[in-house]
Amino acid sequence: MSYPVLWSLILALHIISICVWIGGGFYAVVVLRPSLSLLDNTQRSSVHLQTLQRFFKMLKHIVPTVLITGWLMIIHEGGFAHAPWTTNVMQAIGLIMAILFIRILSGPYQKLRRAIRPQPATFDAVRKQIMLIVALGLLTVVVASMGHPFL
């Protein structure tokens, strides 16, 4: 028995989660970072840390949701053996993005949280890794579009 409404909701949850992940990263790099230059160093570090804390707290839920909903849809569509190449590429890139997120969380972000005076170089390390995640996320969207037949 098929449950089209359930699978539509799983797909919607997957897409919304991807939008939050990529869009949040894009916001952090393109909008927030340049805007922080208007603040003095203490305020800049504080606002940046608070923003990253909220974003990463949300991503701790979003990242597993993206992976789990993606795998559920693969299983629903016939399993991993029958997945098209675009799905496999999306899965690989998604796993790389998740590993990068864990790397940020356990590396430079922890260093920022524990520092009495967080260094700009550490914020830059976080920013560069978030930029890489955003780029990979956009590549994933392109790959997903290639896997959708219009004929």
N, C-alpha and C positions, 0 to 999 in steps of 0.2 A: 504494500500500500504506500502510495506517495503522499507526501504532505507539502504541497507547493507553497503554502503560506509560511510554514516553518522554514523551508529552504530559502525563501525570499527574505525572511527576517535575518537568517544567518548571513546571507550575502550582504544585506544592508548593514548589519553590525560590522562585518568585515570591512566594507568600503568606508563607513564612518570612522572606524578605528584607524584605517590607513590615512584618511584625511586629517585626523587629529595629529597623528604621528608626524607626517610630512609637513603639514601646515604649521604645527607648533614649532618644529625645527626651523622652518623657513622664517617664521616670525622672530624666533630667538636670534637668528643670524642676520637677517636683513633689516628688521625693524628695531628690535630692542637694542642690539649692540651699538649702532650708531647714535641712537637717542641717549644712551647713557653718557656720552661724551659731554653733555650739557651739565652733568652733576660733578661735584667735587669727588675726590678719590674715595673717601669714606662712604658717602652716599651711593656712589657708583657700585662699589663692592657689595654693599648691603642690598640694594635693589636687584643687582644681578644674581646674587646668591638666593634671595627669596624667590625670584622668578624661576631660576633653575630648580630650586627645591620643589615648587609646585608642579612644574612641568615633568620632572623626573618621577615624582610621586604618582602622577597620572599615568605616565608611561609604564610604570610597574604593573599596571592593570591592562593597558592598551596593547603592549607587545605580546603578552601571552594570548590575549583575545584574538589578535590578528593571526597568530600562528595556529591556534586551535580551530578557529572558524575556517581558515584556509584548508587545513587538513581534513576537517569534517566534509567540506565540499568536494575535496579530491576523493574521499572514500565514497561519498554519495554518487559521484559520477563514474564509479567503476573501479576505483582504487588507484594506487600509485603506478602499477604496471601499465595502465591504460591512459595515464595522463599525457597530454600533448607536451611538446618540448617547451612551449611558452609557460605552461604551469610549472614544469620542473625548473625553469630559469627563475620564475617568480619565487618559488620556494627557496632556491639557493640564495638569491639576493636577500630575501626576507630573513633567512638565518644569519647571513653576514651582518645585516642591519641590527639584528638582535644581539649578536656577539659584540658589535661595536658599542651598542647601548650599555651592555654589561661592563665592557671595558671602561667606558667613561665613568659609569657609576662607581666602580670599584677602584679606579685610578685617580685621575685628576679631580673629579668632583669631591672625592673623600679628602683629598689634599686641600681643596678650597674650604670645605666645611670645617676642617680642623685647624686651619691657619688663623693666627691672631690678626695678621695683615695679609690677606690673600694677594698673591702676586698677579700682575696683568698677564704674564707669560702663561700662567696656569689657566686663566680664563681663555686665552688664545688657543691653548691645547684643546679645551672643551669645545670651543667654537669651530675649530678645524674638523674635529671628529663629527660634530653635528652637521657641518656642511657636507661631509662625505655621506652621512646617513641620508640627508635630503637629496643629494645627487643620485644615490642608489635608489631611493624611493621614487624619484621621477623616472628613472630608467625602468623600474618595475611597472609603473603606470604605462609607459610606452610598450613594454613587452606584453602587458595584459591586453592592451588595445590590439596588438598584432594577433593575438590568439582568438579574437572575436570575429567569427565569419559574418560577413554582411550579405553574402549571396543567398 
